């Protein structure tokens, strides 16, 4: 009987543990997701040799990077490190936009958007707590 009661109590505790683990995850970050929408389209198209989306959306890439940088860093990220990397991301996005406006060769644009993508992933991987 004692084993049955112990098992019953243990089973009741499972939802509490699962819920506490879910709430401990990082908070959603709208501006990050907004930026990722544009990054995804521009970078993955460039990987396939299609730079039209990058050329069309270079300005939006800058706008969303700036909005992301200005937003509050949610729980689950290292605030100081994240803000530093976001500053680099904004600068890099501006480089991309400037290169697009100047009509730089596709090879140069591909290199620039790849570097931008790497900085984005730095935030996703190294800035998490």
Buried (B, 14 or more C-beta within 10 A) or exposed (E): EEEEEEEEEEEEEEEEEEEEEEEEEEEEBEBBEBBBEBBEBBBEBBEEEEBEBBBEBBBBBBBBBBBBBEBEBBEBBBEEBBBEBBEBBBEBBBBBBEBBEEEBEEEEBBBBBEBBBEBBEBBEEEBEE
